[in-house]
Amino acid sequence: MYMETEFAPAQRTSKNELLEYSQKFYELPFVKGVLDAMPQIVFLLNENRQILYANSIFFDIFGIASLDDVLGLRPGEAVDCVHASKSEGGCGTTPNCKYCGAVLAILKGLGGEEAVNECNIIRKADGAALNLRVKAVPFDMKGENYLIVSAEDLGHQKQLRMLEKIFFHDVLNTACGIEGISRLLTDMISDENSQLKEMINALLDGITELADEIRSQRDLKNAVNNDLVVKPVKINTSVTLQILANVYSHFMEEKRCSVVIEDLACNTDFVSDKTLLIRVLGNLIKNAIEASGEDEKITLGCSVDDNQVRLWVHNSTVMPDEVRLQIFQRSFSTRSSGRGLGTFSVKFLTERFLKGSVEFVSNNQAGTIFYITLPMSLN
């Protein structure tokens, strides 16, 4: 029987044929077990976009008793999309379906190509909103075309990202506000009141460090989520190393360490993201400070070779094997639990966004040296 449609074909396979095709699928060894083991929703569809099989997690999420309840339905109908009942043809046949990522992925999959799209669905029964990443993969079984469709819930991820952005925005604004007040207090206090001025300066140093750490965590989170925007600018190596030496000088005072720039360090210009570069080198310097003892020296250097600029941070402490062999793992830390992002972020930001590489040596002859090698131009 012909049914009108505003988008995808509306015709359906009969119930008897569906049962026959579904039985063929159940006869395939291991396939049902594999799909049931998948952590996301998985449908097996026929050429008319009807469900022949749904895995166990689908039934668990939507509280559906058995396959009999959804056999022959289309995905939008099975999850109770508000648009699926707007026309006689059902899911895929309404004007709204023209812009549904799931329908578009399924149609492309039926055309013989893998497809991945996001889609937003509002359920008719309870008004709940679903945000899904849908992947459609065509496959042939005994000369007949089928489609495996997986659906991953993105709602929690997107809500978490939104909350993270709000958190970083609000806490950074608060830290910057305290930093501004601290600077005003420093200017207002006379030099005669040296003890109070020293306390305010210590407060200013602490809040400045806190604000920088918040920015660092925000940038890393954006990088992991692929939300980080790279901004290439001209950078001078000598100026950058001097900035870093000045910024971290107060860290050195706590351990009576010193930071020096090698006499032979090159003085050249190159193009990269200045904020990310200072973030990367700053992490390495912090690590070197924490690893060093009193009166030790941390050395910064750079060179140019083969149209690349190489910057490094050196300290005399040798890493034990336990640290050296796990240094770039995301969750590994020599410090307290949850603080293992330092060297991971260095490698991740350098390779993914600065298009460079990170290497290190750590032995009795050299101490520990981390090298950052970057292209002369990021553009």
Buried (B, 14 or more C-beta within 10 A) or exposed (E): EEEEBBBBBBEBBEEEBBEEBBEEBEEEEEBBEEBBEBEBBBBBBBBBBBBBBBBBBBBEBBEBEEBEEBBBBBBBBBBBBBBBBBBEBBBBBBEBBEEBBBBBBBBBBBEEEEBBBBBBBEBBEEEEEBBBBBBBBBEEEEEEBBBBBBBBBBEEEEEEBEEBBEBBEEBBEBBBEBBEBBBEBBEEBEEEEEEEBEEBBEBBEBBBBBBBEBBBBBBBBBBBEEEBEBEBEEBBBBEBBBBBBEBBEBBBEEBEBBBBBBEEBBEBEBBBBBEBBBBBBBBBBBBBBBBBEEEBBBBBBBBBEEEBBBBBBBBBBBBEEEBBEBBBEEEBBBEEEEEBBBBBBBBBBBEBBBBBBBEBBBEEEEBBBBBBBBBBEBE
